[in-house]
Amino acid sequence: MPQENAYREAHAVTRGPHCHFFGYYDKTPWDETGRYLLGIQTTFMDRPPRSGETAVLGRIDTQSGNLWIPFAQTRAWNWQQGTMLHWLGHTPDRALIHNDLRNGRLVSTARDLFTGEEREYPLPVYNVSRDGAQAVSLNFARVARTRPGYGYLGADDPTEGDLCPDDDGVYWMDLNTGEHRLILSLAQIAAIQPEESMRGAEHWFNHLLFNPSGTRFIFLHRWKNKERNAWRTRLFTAKPDGTEIRPLNLHGMTSHFDWRGDAHVLAWAHEPSIGNRFFLYEDLSDAKEVVGEGVLTADGHCSYSPDGRWILNDAYPGQDGRRALMLFDPAENRRIDIGRFLAPKALQGEIRCDLHPRWSRDGRKVCIDSAHEGARQMYVLDVGDLTRK
C-alpha cells in the first residue's frame, strides 16, 4: 500500500496569549545543540502586518518547559516567510541573522545571542549559505507589491513603474565584509527565451535557495500581465556570481522546491507532455524524472531529510478543511501521513497559516506552524521511529 497513516502527536512548543510562528519551510529553526528553536511572536494573527509594525524574535528553550526567551524586534516580517531567520553556519548554536527595517531602509542584522554583539548589513537576506559566508537577496519592496505577503512594507521601491528593470534583480552579499552587488537583472533573465505573455507584464524574482555547498542557487522568475489574474513562473539555477545560468523549467508553472544534494532539484512543476507533478531535475543537464507518481498528487512544501532518505511534505486544505502532513519514501514510492490539521477559514490569502514543515538537524523531529487549536503557534512532532528505520 503506497499510502498509510501513522499520526504523531503534535506538541505545542509555544503558547498564548501571544501568537508564534517561524515562517518558511526551507530552513531549520533548531540550533546546533537541538535545545533551542527560533520563533517570532505577534499580538495578532488575523490581518497583514502594517508598515513598520514590530514583531518580537525569540528562542524556545525545550529543556526549560519551552520557555520563550526574547532577544530582538523586527519591522521587516510577513506571515509566509517571517523575517528570514537563519542560524549562521560558523556558530549555529549562538549566531543568527534576520531582516529589519531601519530608518526607512531594509537591512539584515546578525547577532551573537551569548555576547549581544550585533552587526548590520546593507541588504536584507533571502537565503544564506550553510557555512554562513554568503547570502542572496532581492528587492523585498518590489515583492511586497507584486506578491503580497512575501515582501516587506515601509521601504521605498525605486523600481515601481518599471516593468522589467535592468538595474534590479538578485543581489549577492559577502557576510564577512558586507560587500554586495547585483548579479542577475530582471531584464537579463526575461530576455532568455521570452514568451508572448511577457509583453507589457511586470516581472519579479522570488524564492532563492542555495544548494548545500553554496556553489549554486535556485531562483524563480515570475511575471504578470494586467489582463491575467495569474502569474507565470520559470525555474532557473545559477552560480553565486550570476554566471552559468541554467533554466530547469520554462513551461510557466513551478512552485515549491528543494535541493537533493548539490546537483538535483525537486520541484512541483508543469511539463507539457506529463502535466503537474513533483519532478527531480538534474542541474546543468536536461535529465528529469517524476517523483511520487500516483502518491504525491498535489503541490506542497517539500524538503529532504538531512540524510536525503525522506521527503517531508504538506498539502493545502482538503474538503474537510484539514492540511495533511506527510513523509515520503522515494525508494518505495511510499507515503506516510503523520498528521492532519484544521486550517481556520478566517485565515485565507496572505494571512493563511501554512504548516511549512521543517526538519530538525538530526532528522528525528518536525516543526510546523499551525492554527488548528485557534491560535497561530509552533508545534513539534517526533518522527524518529520512522526516519531511523
N, C-alpha and C positions, 0 to 999 in steps of 0.2 A: 504494500500500500504506500504510494508516494507521499501521502499526507496523513499526519496523525496529530493528536492533541496531547500535550504534556504541559499543562498550565503550571506556572510557578507563581508563588505569592509575590506580589509587588509591595515591597516595604517602603513606606514614605520616609525619606531622609530629611525632609523639610516639613514645616507645619505653619499654621496661621498664628496670628491674624493676618500676616502679610502673605503675598504670593511669591513663588520662587520658580525659576527655570534656568536652564543653561543655554539653550539655543540649538545650533545645528548639529548634524549627525557625524560630521567629518573630522572630529577631534575628540579627545577624551577629557572628561572633567577630572579624572583621578590624577593625583600626583604620583611620583615615582614610588613612594612607600606604600601606596594603596590605602592610606589612612584618611586622606583629605580629598574632598570633591569641591570644585569651584561651582559657584552659582550666582544668580542675580536675584535681587529682592525688589519687589514693587508693592505699592499700596493699592493697586487696581489691576484688572485684567480684561476689562470689557470694552476697551477703546484703544485706538492707536496712541502712542506717546506723542505729546505736543513738543514743539520746538523748544529745546533747552531743558526739557523735563528730566529730572535725575532718577537714576536707579542706583541701588546700593549693591556693591560687589562684596562677596564674602566667600569663605570656605567652610565646609561642613566637616566637623571632626567626628568620624564614625566610631572612634574609640571613647568618646565622651558624650554618649547619648545623642549623637547627631547635633552637637552644639553648633549654632550658627555664629561665625566669627567674622564680622565685617572688617574690610580693610580699605575700601575706597568708594567713591561715587563716580558715575559717568553720565554724560549728557549725550552720548552717541550710542544708541541702542535701538533695537527693534524686536518684535516678538518672534520673528522667524530665526534670526541668526544671532540674537543677543548683541554683544559688543565685541565679538571675535576673541573671546578669552582663550589664550594659548599658554600652557606651560612651556617654558623655554628649555630646549633640549640640553643645554650645557649644565643646567642645575634644575631639573624638573621636580625637585622636592621643595623649592623655595622661590624660584624666579618665574615671573609670568608677564604677559603683555596683554593689553586691551586697548580699545579705542576710546576717544573722548572728543568733546567739543570745547575748545578753549579760545576765548577772545575771538569768536566767530570763525575759527579755523578747525578743521578736522585733523586730529593728530592721533598718535598712539603713545602709550606710556608703559614702559617696563618698570617693574618694581621687585625689590627683594623683600619677601614677607618677614624675614628674620631681622634685617637691619633697618627696614623702612626706606632704604635708598631708592630713589626714583630717577628715571631718565625719560625725557620726552623726545619723540621722533617727529620729523616734519610731515610725515604722511601717516594716515591710518593704515592698518594692516587688514588684508583679506585672508591670506594664508601665510603661515610661517613654516619654513623647512624644519624637519625633525631635529636637526642639530642646533636650531635657534640662531643660525648665522644670517639668514636672508628672508625677505618677505616679498610678496607680490601684493599689489594694491590696485584700486581703480577709483573713479570719481563717484563717491557714495552719494553726493548731492544729485548727480545725474540719475543714478539708480533710483533714488527716492521719488523722482518724477516719472521715470519710465516703468518702474516695477515697485509700486508702493508696498511697503512692508519689508523691503530688503536694503534700503538705504537709510540715510540719516537726515533729519531736518535741522535747520539752523545755520547752515553754511551756504554761501552764495555758489551758484553754478555758472561759471563764466561761459560754458558751452551752450546754455539754453538758447534755443533758436537755431543752432547749428545742427542739422540733422545727422551729419556724418563727419565730425571734425577730424582733421589730420594732426591736431596737437593735443589730443586726449585719447586715453585708452587704458592699457595695462602698464603699470609702473613697477619697477624693481627697486628694492631698497636693501642696502647693506646694514645689518643690525649691529655691526661693530662700529662703523663710522657714521652712520646716518646718511651716507651718500645715496642718492636716488636719481632715477632717470626714467623717461618714457621709453618703453621697449617695443610696444605694439600700438599703433594707432587704429582707431575705428575705420578711417578711410582706407588704410592699408589692407585690413582684413576684408572689408566689404568689396574690395577690388578683386579678390580671389574668386573666380568663377561666379560672378554676380548673377542674381536672378531678376526677372522682370518685377517681382514683388518688392524689390528694394527701391524701385523708383518712387521718390517722394516720401520714403519711410524714414523714421527716426531709429538710429542704431545705438546699441549699448552692449557692454560686456557684463558677464555675471559668472559666479561660481568658479573661482580659481582654486586649484589644488595641486600642490607639489607631489611628485612621486616620492617613495620612501627615502631615496638617496639625495633628493633635491636637485637632480640633474635635468628634469623636465617638469612641466606643469600643464594642467588642463585649463582650458577656458571655454566658455560658451559665448558665441556671437549671436545676438538677437536683434530683431528689427520688427517694426510695426507700422503699418500704413494707417492713416486716419480712417480709411474706408473699411479696414478689417478690425474685427473685435479681438482676434487672437494674434499673437506674435509668432514668428518663425525662428527656428534655432538651428545653429550649426555647431559641431563639436570639433575643437582643434587641440593640438598639443604643441609645445614649443620649448626651447631651451630658455633658461633664465635671462639670457642676454637678448632674447627676442629672435634668435635665428632658428633654423631648421624647423620652420612651421609645418605642421603636418595635419591636414584635415582627416578626421576619422569618420565623420558622418556629415554629409552635406544635404540631407534629404528633408530638412525642415522641422524635425522634431527630435530633440534629445532632452532628457530630463535629468534624473539623479544618476550619480556615477560614483565609482571608487577605483583606485588603482589596485591591481593584483600584482604585487612586486613593482619593479621599475619599468616593465615593458608591456603590460597589458592593462586595459581599461574595461571595467564592467559598466555598462550604461543601459538604461531603459531608453530605447530609441526606435526609430522607424527605418526599416529597409524596404524599398518598394516591392521586391519580389517575395517578401516574407510577412511584413506587417510590423506591428508593435511588439517587441519582445525585449528581454534582457539579452544583450549581446556582449560577448567578450571580444574586444578589439585588440589586435596586436599593434602596438605603436610602431611607427616607421615602416609599416607594411600594409597590404590590403587584406590580410587574413582576419577573419572574424568567425564566430560560432555562436549559436543560440545557447543560452544558459537557462535551465529550468523549464524546458518546453512542457506545456500542459500542467505545470505545478506552480511556477511563479507567473501568474497570468495578468498581473496589473503592476503599475508603477509603484515604487516605494523608495524609502530612504535606505539604500543598500550600503553595506560595508563589510569588508573581510575581517575575520578574526585575526589577532596578532600572528598566529601561526599559519594563516592562509587556508585553514581547513574548512571553515564555515563562513557562510554569508548570513549576516544579520539584516533583517528587513522588516518593514511595517507596511501598512496599507491604509488607504483612505477609508472613511466610514462606509460600511455596508448598509444593507436595507434595515438592519437592526440598530443602526446608528453607532456601531462599535468599530473601533480600529483594531485590526489583527496585528499581533507582534509574532515574529516567526524566526526560526533558524532554518537554514537550507544547507543541505549537504550535496555539493555538486557531484561528488564521486558516485553517489547512489541516486541522484535526482530525487531526493527525499526532503520533504518539508515537515518541520515540527512546529506547530503553533504553541507558543508559550504564554499567550495571554490575549485577551480581548478587552478593550477599554472604551467605555462610553465617551463619545465626543459631544459635548453640550451644543445644542442647536444655536445657542446665543453667541457662540464663538465661531464666526464664519469669516471668510476672506482673510485679510492680512492679520486679524487678531486670533485666528484659529490656533488651537493647541495641538500641533502635530506631535507624535511621540518622539520623533528624531532620535531613534535608539543609538546608543554609543557603547562601545566595548570598554571594559577595564583593561589595564595593561597586561594582565595575565590571562585574559580571555575567559575568565570564570564568572564574570558578572556583567550585567547590562543595566545601563541607566537610561531612564526615559523622563520626558516631561509629560504630564497628563493632568486633565481637569475632571477625571471621571468621578471624583468624590466631591465635586462642587467648587473647588479652588485649584488654580494652577500651581502644582507642586512637583517636586522631583522624587522619583521612585527608583529603587534598585531591585533587580531580580537576580537570584543566584542560579546560574545555568551550568555550574562546574561539573555536575554529574553527567551532563550531556556532552559538553565540549571536551572532557577528558577522555571520553571513550574513543 
